[in-house]
Amino acid sequence: MLILSDQDIAKLLTMEEAIIAVEQAFKEYANETVDMPDRSTIMIEKHNGSISLMPSYLQTAQVQATKIISIYPDNPRKNLPTTIAWIIVIDPETGMIKAFMDGTYVTAMRTGAITGVAAKYLARKDAKTATVFGAGVQARTQVWAIKTVRDIEQVNVYDPIKSTARKFVSDMSKKLGIEVIQKESAKEAVYGSDIIITATTSSKPVVKREWMDNKTHVSAIGAFYPNYRELDTATIAESKVVVDDLDAVMREAGDILIPLKEGEITRDHIYAELKDLVSGEKSGRLPGDGLTVFKTVGVAIQDASVAKMVLNKIE
Ligand SMILES: NC(=O)c1ccc[n+]([C@@H]2O[C@H](COP(=O)([O-])OP(=O)(O)OC[C@H]3O[C@@H](n4cnc5c(N)ncnc54)[C@H](O)[C@@H]3O)[C@@H](O)[C@H]2O)c1
């Protein structure tokens, strides 16, 4: 049995590979060769945290993995990460445990990768500028993935914690080799941006529809509770909306559930699930399209497929 740390995995896995693994997972999902029970979450309200169990089985890739993930937004104040995870990979043939993997890095990579896959289908091909809200752990792999699928020349970042944003600028300009600029206000950060990513712990909208150009693509990855959202109602109502998984989004995504509750959209407003785009069942961005939104709450097949990619590189 293998035991892999985040550091081991970081040496093995590239963003290109994570994007391939996540796209492959959604192709399998489209082919209906995936078993994925609903995520089961315990809210630890006393400590403003949640712990979720995320199992899945990909029949074609022959991988079964279960992730345990904690989300504790107050942790950075204790010098601990917000998102912490472990993944157990089991051999589907024998039920034997193949690997215990630190899941924190895999989570950041697969969450970046799903934004990359969605952007391949929904963002303009000539996108040059990206803005990220939040300068935390997920924000880093988000911009890395966007840079992998589009020829991005400039990244803007906005985080109310200025020192976090400064560190992001220093680290990510070196990593991506492009200009990364810290913006003083949310509105200023969005100006002229082709792609906008929200990767925050905020429960309220961080960006407004009226600040965005018509041809912008938005990827909202941060919120996954019914009463949390990062986008305002107008952004959702005026966009072509694609989600990672309709059932999961209908259970968890305040970004969609709040506009539904307000009566500003109906369920039919959601144009597609990601599997419809990767399978070719539905088209991505079309010439007449304006604002596009991809909303992801994160699903277990992303973890299983990326874990398998890591193990393939070792075996
Ligand atoms: N969709 C998924 O699959 C997925 C996967 C992992 C984590 N997440 C979610 O992503 C979010 C971020 O996770 P993380 O691990 O990067 O946390 P983190 O604590 O490392 O980073 C979050 C950052 O957001 C910033 N922020 C808070 N409010 C903001 C605002 N209004 N505008 C701009 N920035 C703001 C914080 O200051 C912080 O720096 C969490 O809510 C987590 O639940 C989603």
The ligand as a Gaussian input file, in Angstrom:
#p B3LYP/6-31G(d) Opt

LIG

0 1
 N      -15.746000      23.807000      -5.949000
 C      -14.902000      22.969000      -5.401000
 O      -14.731000      21.848000      -5.870000
 C      -14.081000      23.410000      -4.214000
 C      -12.954000      22.669000      -3.819000
 C      -12.193000      23.106000      -2.744000
 C      -12.558000      24.264000      -2.060000
 N      -13.668000      24.930000      -2.447000
 C      -14.094000      26.172000      -1.778000
 O      -13.256000      27.206000      -2.245000
 C      -13.208000      28.258000      -1.271000
 C      -11.761000      28.715000      -1.127000
 O      -10.995000      27.660000      -0.583000
 P       -9.437000      27.868000      -0.251000
 O       -8.946000      26.524000       0.164000
 O       -8.778000      28.572000      -1.369000
 O       -9.549000      28.859000       1.004000
 P       -8.483000      29.968000       1.467000
 O       -8.893000      30.333000       2.849000
 O       -7.117000      29.486000       1.219000
 O       -8.745000      31.201000       0.479000
 C       -9.962000      31.928000       0.461000
 C       -9.622000      33.389000       0.243000
 O      -10.833000      34.095000      -0.057000
 C      -10.664000      35.411000       0.441000
 N      -11.929000      36.131000       0.469000
 C      -12.927000      36.062000       1.394000
 N      -13.920000      36.932000       1.045000
 C      -13.539000      37.540000      -0.107000
 C      -14.131000      38.520000      -0.958000
 N      -15.323000      39.049000      -0.693000
 N      -13.456000      38.906000      -2.069000
 C      -12.256000      38.383000      -2.375000
 N      -11.635000      37.447000      -1.606000
 C      -12.270000      37.026000      -0.479000
 C      -10.042000      35.175000       1.818000
 O       -9.456000      36.347000       2.328000
 C       -9.027000      34.075000       1.487000
 O       -7.740000      34.595000       1.185000
 C      -13.807000      27.671000       0.007000
 O      -15.088000      28.226000       0.214000
 C      -13.926000      26.194000      -0.273000
 O      -15.068000      25.632000       0.341000
 C      -14.434000      24.541000      -3.517000

